[in-house]
């Protein structure tokens, strides 16, 4: 069993829809990154959070440390949100473990 | 505009050749990570350094890979000899452990070994 499980693995939606990507992990962590990677592109950290909720524009991330679960939400989704989203819990001081990623496609 | 830089961005080489990838961490960051990304395995940690000392290189094939930090502004990842299965995107990331566990990723080096 992987240490980090993301669902769904692939998601296609229409522009404007509310998107949720889930991440469950089995390891003890200090915090968790949500990363975004566009096709052929680099990796950008969207959020790093250790408790509660964070919001940047249309993106919201939540984490429940006790339940070992985090979610990434996108409100009013747009085609430019199409990317791979990767959950990366932080073990110990800074060591990342990675989910397999969720490929999101938003159609106009 | 502080960012992690990596060179080269793309590298095509023949099997058996030596490959050197370079990373310049964000100035002042004390931790540097090397990751590899493939379609099959996704992202995986190869090695990381804190204050230029290697802390964990358990993800790295020791017989052909080596990682060093000659100084605080340069990290290198070498493969010798390279093999087709090394074809991947190699990312460097840096962080400031004293302040936050957050990591900042470079643009990656896309390596193709023929």
HADDOCK unambig.tbl for C-alpha pairs under 7 A between the chains (distance, minus, plus):
assign (segid A and resid 42 and name CA) (segid B and resid 106 and name CA) 6.99 0.50 0.50
assign (segid A and resid 42 and name CA) (segid B and resid 107 and name CA) 4.66 0.50 0.50
assign (segid A and resid 42 and name CA) (segid B and resid 108 and name CA) 6.42 0.50 0.50
assign (segid A and resid 43 and name CA) (segid B and resid 105 and name CA) 6.04 0.50 0.50
assign (segid A and resid 44 and name CA) (segid B and resid 105 and name CA) 6.69 0.50 0.50
assign (segid A and resid 48 and name CA) (segid B and resid 102 and name CA) 6.42 0.50 0.50
assign (segid A and resid 93 and name CA) (segid B and resid 101 and name CA) 6.50 0.50 0.50
assign (segid A and resid 94 and name CA) (segid B and resid 101 and name CA) 5.17 0.50 0.50
assign (segid A and resid 98 and name CA) (segid B and resid 43 and name CA) 6.37 0.50 0.50
assign (segid A and resid 100 and name CA) (segid B and resid 42 and name CA) 6.05 0.50 0.50
